[in-house]
Amino acid sequence: MSTPIGLIAGGGQFPLLFTEAAQERKRRVVAVCHQNETQAELEQRADISCWVKLGQLGKIIRFFHEQGVREAVFCGTITKTRMFRDILPDFKGLSLWNKIDRRLDDAILRAVAGALEEEGIKVLASTCYLEHLFFPKGVLGKKKPSQEQLADIHFGWRIAREIGRLDIGQCVVVREGAVLAVEAIEGTDAAIRRGGELSGSGAVVVKLKKPGQDFRFDLPATGTKTIETLASVKGAVLAVEAGQSLLFDCEAMIAAANRAGIAVVGVQEDESGELLF
């Protein structure tokens, strides 16, 4: 193995996929696993690992220094509502937390990344080695959006871009020109359930990156679970920004969408603001 790479892991399969891809490139993966978030499997898959509680920044830095880590990535999800009940910071983490005046995604993650880089640990894009996971452009399954649903995608796109600019979330649920749900701290699946229940059926979900998205962390991501959640509320369309968000389990996701009769489409926005399907 060549130089080590640090992995600050949350939940989901993203940390496992990163570990596999990095090891294929002869990188030694030094993983920090978060209790109650990271899959236990990562402990066996990484070359070496340690477990931390949310907020133990000092422990992360010490572990990386001990292992000679000079580059690191953030991969995986952290349940954002845990910041109100489960955060147990060490001295380093508490000091940083008290300096953050806005408890928004980008503000928190940029602050943590800045603290790591002050310690000589460069934070890389979370997609390094995994560019093949970017969401493709076009209709992915058998179902195509109707003209009315395309109009809702255009409408939802503008709303999602604005909430992203405000660092609120990345996803909206709309139908017939009405906003049913805006993603905030609860996450995409909860927003889909809430909006879908209000819609009754036929909800259109639009998910895209924030303006000025930092590719080092918190990229939009979808997968089979997203489709299952949308199907559970009889939703109709999932529209995702192509080339700027991640797609997990592509074949399984498309198969699930086909079974549920859900249209899945990757959308791009050109320099003039026109949406391309």
Backbone hydrogen bonds in HBPLUS format (Angstrom, degrees):
<---DONOR---> <-ACCEPTOR-->    atom                        ^
c    i                          cat <-CA-CA->   ^        H-A-AA   ^      H-
h    n   atom  resd res      DA  || num        DHA   H-A  angle D-A-AA Bond
n    s   type  num  typ     dist DA aas  dist angle  dist       angle   num
A0002-SER N   A0026-LYS O   2.80 MM  24  5.86 176.0  1.80 168.3 168.0     1
A0005-ILE N   A0028-ARG O   2.82 MM  23  6.08 154.5  1.88 160.7 160.7     2
A0030-VAL N   A0005-ILE O   2.96 MM  25  6.00 171.9  1.97 148.7 150.9     3
A0006-GLY N   A0071-GLU O   2.75 MM  65  6.03 174.3  1.75 153.2 151.6     4
A0073-VAL N   A0006-GLY O   2.93 MM  67  6.28 141.7  2.08 137.6 146.2     5
A0007-LEU N   A0030-VAL O   2.80 MM  23  5.93 150.3  1.89 151.7 148.3     6
A0032-VAL N   A0007-LEU O   2.69 MM  25  5.96 167.3  1.70 173.3 170.9     7
A0008-ILE N   A0073-VAL O   2.86 MM  65  6.13 176.2  1.86 170.3 171.6     8
A0075-CYS N   A0008-ILE O   3.08 MM  67  6.29 165.8  2.10 152.1 153.8     9
A0009-ALA N   A0032-VAL O   2.88 MM  23  5.84 164.5  1.90 162.5 167.7    10
A0010-GLY N   A0075-CYS O   2.75 MM  65  6.11 149.2  1.84 148.3 154.6    11
A0011-GLY N   A0077-THR O   2.60 MM  66  4.72 162.8  1.63 132.5 137.3    12
A0077-THR N   A0011-GLY O   3.09 MM  66  4.72 151.4  2.17 116.1 121.8    13
A0016-LEU N   A0013-GLN O   3.03 MM   3  5.25 118.9  2.42 104.3 119.6    14
A0017-LEU N   A0013-GLN O   2.96 MM   4  6.24 159.4  2.00 160.6 167.2    15
A0018-PHE N   A0014-PHE O   2.89 MM   4  6.12 161.2  1.93 157.0 162.3    16
A0019-THR N   A0015-PRO O   2.97 MM   4  6.09 161.7  2.01 143.3 148.3    17
A0020-GLU N   A0016-LEU O   3.10 MM   4  6.33 163.8  2.12 149.2 152.6    18
A0021-ALA N   A0017-LEU O   3.04 MM   4  6.25 165.1  2.06 149.9 154.1    19
A0022-ALA N   A0018-PHE O   2.82 MM   4  5.99 163.9  1.84 161.0 165.4    20
A0023-GLN N   A0019-THR O   2.98 MM   4  6.08 162.3  2.01 150.0 154.9    21
A0024-GLU N   A0020-GLU O   3.03 MM   4  6.21 145.2  2.15 142.5 151.9    22
A0025-ARG N   A0022-ALA O   3.02 MM   3  5.15 136.3  2.22  98.2 110.8    23
A0027-ARG N   A0022-ALA O   2.97 MM   5  5.29 161.3  2.00 141.9 141.2    24
A0026-LYS N   A0023-GLN O   2.94 MM   3  4.80 152.8  2.02 108.2 108.6    25
A0047-ASP N   A0029-VAL O   3.06 MM  18  5.33 133.8  2.29 134.0 147.6    26
A0048-ILE N   A0029-VAL O   3.38 MM  19  6.82 149.0  2.48 160.9 161.1    27
A0031-ALA N   A0048-ILE O   2.92 MM  17  6.32 157.9  1.97 161.5 158.7    28
A0050-CYS N   A0031-ALA O   3.04 MM  19  6.60 140.4  2.20 154.9 166.9    29
A0033-CYS N   A0050-CYS O   2.84 MM  17  6.07 175.0  1.84 167.8 168.5    30
A0052-VAL N   A0033-CYS O   2.84 MM  19  6.19 156.0  1.90 164.4 170.4    31
A0037-GLU N   A0034-HIS O   3.11 MM   3  5.46 148.5  2.22 136.2 133.6    32
A0038-THR N   A0034-HIS O   2.97 MM   4  5.35 164.9  2.00 150.4 155.5    33
A0035-GLN N   A0052-VAL O   2.95 MM  17  6.08 166.7  1.96 168.0 170.5    34
A0042-LEU N   A0039-GLN O   3.11 MM   3  5.92 155.6  2.17 120.7 125.7    35
A0043-GLU N   A0040-ALA O   3.08 MM   3  5.74 143.0  2.22 116.5 124.6    36
A0044-GLN N   A0041-GLU O   3.04 MM   3  5.52 134.7  2.25 109.5 120.2    37
A0045-ARG N   A0041-GLU O   3.11 MM   4  6.38 148.2  2.21 146.6 156.3    38
A0046-ALA N   A0042-LEU O   2.89 MM   4  5.84 167.0  1.90 158.3 158.2    39
A0056-GLN N   A0053-LYS O   3.11 MM   3  5.82 156.4  2.17 151.5 148.2    40
A0088-LEU N   A0054-LEU O   2.88 MM  34  5.92 152.2  1.96 164.2 170.4    41
A0057-LEU N   A0055-GLY O   2.93 MM   2  5.58 137.3  2.11 102.1  90.2    42
A0060-ILE N   A0056-GLN O   3.27 MM   4  6.62 153.0  2.34 144.4 151.5    43
A0061-ILE N   A0057-LEU O   3.02 MM   4  6.33 166.9  2.04 158.8 160.9    44
A0062-ARG N   A0058-GLY O   2.99 MM   4  6.19 166.0  2.01 151.1 155.0    45
A0063-PHE N   A0059-LYS O   3.01 MM   4  6.11 161.6  2.05 146.3 151.4    46
A0064-PHE N   A0060-ILE O   2.96 MM   4  6.21 163.2  1.99 155.5 159.9    47
A0065-HIS N   A0061-ILE O   2.94 MM   4  6.15 162.1  1.97 152.8 157.9    48
A0066-GLU N   A0062-ARG O   2.94 MM   4  6.14 159.7  1.98 150.2 155.8    49
A0067-GLN N   A0063-PHE O   3.13 MM   4  6.35 141.7  2.28 142.5 152.1    50
A0067-GLN N   A0064-PHE O   3.16 MM   3  5.14 126.1  2.47  94.4 108.1    51
A0069-VAL N   A0064-PHE O   2.91 MM   5  4.98 167.3  1.92 150.0 147.4    52
A0068-GLY N   A0065-HIS O   3.15 MM   3  5.09 164.0  2.18 104.2 108.9    53
A0122-LYS N   A0070-ARG O   2.92 MM  52  6.09 153.7  1.99 142.6 134.6    54
A0072-ALA N   A0122-LYS O   2.83 MM  50  6.19 147.2  1.94 162.1 164.6    55
A0124-LEU N   A0072-ALA O   2.81 MM  52  6.03 162.8  1.84 168.1 174.0    56
A0082-ARG N   A0079-THR O   2.96 MM   3  5.74 160.4  2.00 122.1 128.5    57
A0083-MET N   A0080-LYS O   3.18 MM   3  5.99 168.8  2.19 121.0 123.9    58
A0084-PHE N   A0081-THR O   3.18 MM   3  5.89 167.2  2.20 117.4 121.3    59
A0085-ARG N   A0082-ARG O   3.03 MM   3  5.22 153.6  2.10 106.5 114.6    60
A0086-ASP N   A0082-ARG O   2.74 MM   4  5.04 164.2  1.76 145.5 150.7    61
A0094-LEU N   A0090-ASP O   2.80 MM   4  5.97 162.9  1.83 162.7 167.6    62
A0095-SER N   A0091-PHE O   2.96 MM   4  6.07 159.5  2.00 148.3 153.8    63
A0096-LEU N   A0092-LYS O   3.12 MM   4  6.36 158.5  2.17 145.9 151.2    64
A0097-TRP N   A0093-GLY O   2.87 MM   4  6.03 162.6  1.90 149.2 154.8    65
A0098-ASN N   A0094-LEU O   3.02 MM   4  6.15 156.1  2.08 150.2 154.6    66
A0099-LYS N   A0096-LEU O   2.95 MM   3  5.24 146.6  2.06 106.7 117.3    67
A0100-ILE N   A0097-TRP O   3.20 MM   3  5.42 153.6  2.27 104.5 112.1    68
A0108-ILE N   A0104-LEU O   2.98 MM   4  6.16 165.9  2.00 167.4 170.7    69
A0109-LEU N   A0105-ASP O   2.98 MM   4  6.19 177.2  1.99 162.7 163.6    70
A0110-ARG N   A0106-ASP O   2.82 MM   4  5.74 161.7  1.85 148.8 154.7    71
A0111-ALA N   A0107-ALA O   3.13 MM   4  6.11 149.0  2.23 134.6 142.9    72
A0112-VAL N   A0108-ILE O   3.03 MM   4  6.35 158.3  2.08 151.8 157.2    73
A0113-ALA N   A0109-LEU O   2.88 MM   4  6.07 165.6  1.90 150.8 155.3    74
A0114-GLY N   A0110-ARG O   2.83 MM   4  5.95 152.7  1.90 142.6 150.5    75
A0115-ALA N   A0111-ALA O   2.99 MM   4  6.25 150.8  2.08 144.4 151.8    76
A0116-LEU N   A0112-VAL O   3.01 MM   4  6.33 154.3  2.08 150.6 157.4    77
A0117-GLU N   A0113-ALA O   2.96 MM   4  6.20 159.5  2.00 150.1 155.7    78
A0118-GLU N   A0114-GLY O   2.97 MM   4  6.19 143.6  2.11 142.5 152.1    79
A0119-GLU N   A0116-LEU O   2.94 MM   3  5.12 136.9  2.12  99.6 112.5    80
A0121-ILE N   A0116-LEU O   3.02 MM   5  5.25 157.7  2.07 137.3 136.1    81
A0120-GLY N   A0117-GLU O   3.03 MM   3  4.95 160.3  2.07 106.1 108.0    82
A0128-CYS N   A0125-ALA O   3.13 MM   3  5.64 168.8  2.14 118.7 120.0    83
A0126-SER N   A0215-PHE O   3.04 MM  89  6.48 145.9  2.16 139.3 144.5    84
A0130-LEU N   A0127-THR O   2.75 MM   3  4.93 159.4  1.79 129.7 133.8    85
A0133-LEU N   A0130-LEU O   3.02 MM   3  5.80 169.2  2.04 125.4 128.2    86
A0134-PHE N   A0131-GLU O   3.26 MM   3  5.90 169.8  2.27 120.6 121.4    87
A0247-LEU N   A0133-LEU O   2.80 MM 114  5.53 154.0  1.87 159.4 167.8    88
A0135-PHE N   A0245-SER O   2.85 MM 110  5.70 157.0  1.91 149.1 151.3    89
A0243-GLY N   A0135-PHE O   2.76 MM 108  5.36 149.8  1.85 143.8 153.2    90
A0138-GLY N   A0266-GLY O   2.90 MM 128  4.89 164.8  1.93 132.3 127.2    91
A0266-GLY N   A0138-GLY O   2.82 MM 128  4.89 162.9  1.85 132.6 136.4    92
A0140-LEU N   A0264-VAL O   2.93 MM 124  5.68 167.1  1.94 153.4 157.3    93
A0150-LEU N   A0146-SER O   2.83 MM   4  6.13 149.6  1.93 150.1 159.0    94
A0151-ALA N   A0147-GLN O   3.05 MM   4  6.32 150.2  2.15 142.3 149.7    95
A0152-ASP N   A0148-GLU O   3.09 MM   4  6.44 145.7  2.21 138.7 148.1    96
A0153-ILE N   A0149-GLN O   2.90 MM   4  6.23 143.5  2.03 143.4 153.7    97
A0154-HIS N   A0150-LEU O   3.05 MM   4  6.40 159.8  2.09 149.9 153.8    98
A0155-PHE N   A0151-ALA O   2.99 MM   4  6.25 159.4  2.03 145.4 151.4    99
A0156-GLY N   A0152-ASP O   2.73 MM   4  5.84 171.1  1.73 152.3 155.3   100
A0157-TRP N   A0153-ILE O   2.83 MM   4  5.86 147.7  1.94 145.7 154.5   101
A0158-ARG N   A0154-HIS O   3.38 MM   4  6.68 157.1  2.44 145.3 148.4   102
A0159-ILE N   A0155-PHE O   3.33 MM   4  6.70 159.8  2.37 147.9 153.4   103
A0160-ALA N   A0156-GLY O   2.79 MM   4  5.97 168.1  1.81 156.7 160.2   104
A0161-ARG N   A0157-TRP O   2.90 MM   4  6.03 157.2  1.96 148.9 155.1   105
A0162-GLU N   A0158-ARG O   3.18 MM   4  6.36 149.7  2.28 139.0 146.5   106
A0163-ILE N   A0159-ILE O   2.99 MM   4  6.36 161.1  2.02 157.1 161.7   107
A0164-GLY N   A0160-ALA O   2.95 MM   4  6.04 145.9  2.07 142.5 152.2   108
A0165-ARG N   A0161-ARG O   2.97 MM   4  6.21 147.0  2.08 138.6 147.3   109
A0166-LEU N   A0162-GLU O   3.15 MM   4  6.45 143.8  2.29 142.5 151.5   110
A0168-ILE N   A0163-ILE O   2.91 MM   5  5.34 175.1  1.91 162.0 160.8   111
A0167-ASP N   A0164-GLY O   2.88 MM   3  4.79 156.8  1.94 102.7 110.0   112
A0208-LEU N   A0170-GLN O   3.00 MM  38  5.58 155.7  2.06 157.8 161.9   113
A0183-GLU N   A0171-CYS O   2.93 MM  12  5.31 168.1  1.94 163.5 160.4   114
A0172-VAL N   A0206-VAL O   2.95 MM  34  5.47 155.0  2.01 153.0 161.3   115
A0206-VAL N   A0172-VAL O   2.99 MM  34  5.47 166.2  2.00 158.1 162.6   116
A0173-VAL N   A0181-ALA O   2.89 MM   8  5.03 158.3  1.93 148.7 149.1   117
A0180-LEU N   A0173-VAL O   2.74 MM   7  5.39 156.3  1.79 152.1 158.4   118
A0181-ALA N   A0173-VAL O   3.22 MM   8  5.03 149.8  2.32 137.2 136.9   119
A0174-VAL N   A0204-VAL O   2.86 MM  30  5.27 167.3  1.87 154.6 157.2   120
A0204-VAL N   A0174-VAL O   2.88 MM  30  5.27 163.6  1.91 164.6 166.9   121
A0175-ARG N   A0178-ALA O   3.01 MM   3  5.37 148.7  2.11 144.9 154.2   122
A0178-ALA N   A0175-ARG O   3.00 MM   3  5.37 147.3  2.11 111.0 120.9   123
A0191-ALA N   A0187-GLY O   3.14 MM   4  6.33 153.8  2.21 147.6 155.5   124
A0192-ILE N   A0188-THR O   2.86 MM   4  6.13 157.2  1.91 157.9 164.6   125
A0193-ARG N   A0189-ASP O   2.97 MM   4  6.24 162.0  2.01 150.4 154.9   126
A0194-ARG N   A0190-ALA O   2.99 MM   4  6.17 163.0  2.02 147.1 151.9   127
A0195-GLY N   A0191-ALA O   2.88 MM   4  6.02 171.9  1.89 154.1 156.7   128
A0196-GLY N   A0192-ILE O   2.73 MM   4  5.68 159.7  1.77 149.3 156.3   129
A0197-GLU N   A0193-ARG O   2.98 MM   4  6.00 154.3  2.05 143.7 149.5   130
A0198-LEU N   A0194-ARG O   3.27 MM   4  6.50 150.8  2.36 141.1 148.4   131
A0199-SER N   A0195-GLY O   2.96 MM   4  6.20 146.7  2.07 145.1 154.9   132
A0200-GLY N   A0196-GLY O   2.96 MM   4  6.09 150.4  2.05 146.6 153.7   133
A0202-GLY N   A0234-LYS O   2.90 MM  32  6.33 150.5  1.99 158.7 149.8   134
A0236-ALA N   A0203-ALA O   2.84 MM  33  5.46 168.2  1.85 145.1 149.2   135
A0237-VAL N   A0203-ALA O   3.30 MM  34  6.72 160.4  2.34 150.5 152.5   136
A0205-VAL N   A0237-VAL O   2.89 MM  32  6.01 172.9  1.89 145.9 148.1   137
A0239-ALA N   A0205-VAL O   2.79 MM  34  6.08 171.6  1.80 167.4 170.2   138
A0207-LYS N   A0239-ALA O   2.90 MM  32  6.36 156.3  1.96 160.1 168.0   139
A0241-GLU N   A0207-LYS O   3.08 MM  34  6.58 143.3  2.22 156.1 163.5   140
A0213-GLN N   A0210-LYS O   2.95 MM   3  4.98 126.1  2.25 144.8 134.1   141
A0217-PHE N   A0214-ASP O   3.24 MM   3  6.24 173.2  2.24 127.5 128.7   142
A0246-LEU N   A0220-PRO O   2.80 MM  26  6.20 166.8  1.82 151.3 152.6   143
A0222-THR N   A0246-LEU O   3.02 MM  24  6.38 151.7  2.10 147.0 153.7   144
A0248-PHE N   A0222-THR O   2.97 MM  26  6.33 168.0  1.99 159.0 162.6   145
A0226-THR N   A0223-GLY O   3.04 MM   3  5.41 127.3  2.33 106.0 118.9   146
A0227-ILE N   A0223-GLY O   3.42 MM   4  6.90 153.8  2.49 149.2 155.3   147
A0228-GLU N   A0224-THR O   2.93 MM   4  6.26 162.6  1.96 156.2 161.6   148
A0229-THR N   A0225-LYS O   2.90 MM   4  6.09 156.3  1.96 148.8 154.5   149
A0230-LEU N   A0226-THR O   3.00 MM   4  6.24 159.9  2.04 146.8 152.5   150
A0231-ALA N   A0227-ILE O   2.76 MM   4  5.96 158.8  1.81 155.3 161.6   151
A0232-SER N   A0228-GLU O   3.01 MM   4  6.15 143.6  2.15 139.4 148.5   152
A0233-VAL N   A0230-LEU O   3.26 MM   3  5.59 150.2  2.36 104.7 112.7   153
A0235-GLY N   A0230-LEU O   2.84 MM   5  5.01 166.3  1.86 151.9 148.9   154
A0234-LYS N   A0231-ALA O   3.02 MM   3  4.82 164.0  2.05 108.2 109.1   155
A0263-ALA N   A0236-ALA O   2.91 MM  27  6.28 159.8  1.95 161.5 156.1   156
A0238-LEU N   A0263-ALA O   2.81 MM  25  6.24 156.7  1.86 164.8 171.8   157
A0265-VAL N   A0238-LEU O   2.99 MM  27  6.44 160.4  2.03 160.3 164.8   158
A0240-VAL N   A0265-VAL O   3.00 MM  25  6.42 161.4  2.03 161.4 167.5   159
A0267-VAL N   A0240-VAL O   2.81 MM  27  5.98 163.0  1.83 154.7 160.1   160
A0242-ALA N   A0267-VAL O   2.74 MM  25  5.18 156.9  1.80 129.4 137.5   161
A0253-MET N   A0249-ASP O   2.81 MM   4  5.91 156.2  1.86 161.0 169.1   162
A0254-ILE N   A0250-CYS O   2.95 MM   4  6.19 163.8  1.97 156.6 160.0   163
A0255-ALA N   A0251-GLU O   3.00 MM   4  6.18 161.3  2.03 148.7 154.2   164
A0256-ALA N   A0252-ALA O   2.97 MM   4  6.14 156.0  2.03 144.2 150.5   165
A0257-ALA N   A0253-MET O   2.91 MM   4  6.19 154.5  1.98 148.7 156.0   166
A0258-ASN N   A0254-ILE O   2.87 MM   4  6.11 157.8  1.92 152.1 157.9   167
A0259-ARG N   A0255-ALA O   3.04 MM   4  6.29 156.4  2.10 146.5 152.4   168
A0260-ALA N   A0256-ALA O   3.08 MM   4  6.28 148.9  2.18 142.6 150.9   169
A0261-GLY N   A0257-ALA O   2.87 MM   4  5.88 115.4  2.30 140.7 156.9   170
A0262-ILE N   A0257-ALA O   2.93 MM   5  4.90 161.8  1.96 144.6 145.8   171
A0261-GLY N   A0258-ASN O   3.30 MM   3  5.06 148.4  2.41  93.4 102.5   172
A0268-GLN N   A0276-LEU O   2.92 MM   8  5.03 165.6  1.94 147.0 151.9   173
A0276-LEU N   A0268-GLN O   2.64 MM   8  5.03 163.6  1.66 154.8 159.1   174
A0270-ASP N   A0274-GLU O   2.92 MM   4  5.50 161.7  1.95 157.0 159.0   175
A0273-GLY N   A0270-ASP O   2.96 MM   3  5.33 161.4  1.99 114.0 120.0   176
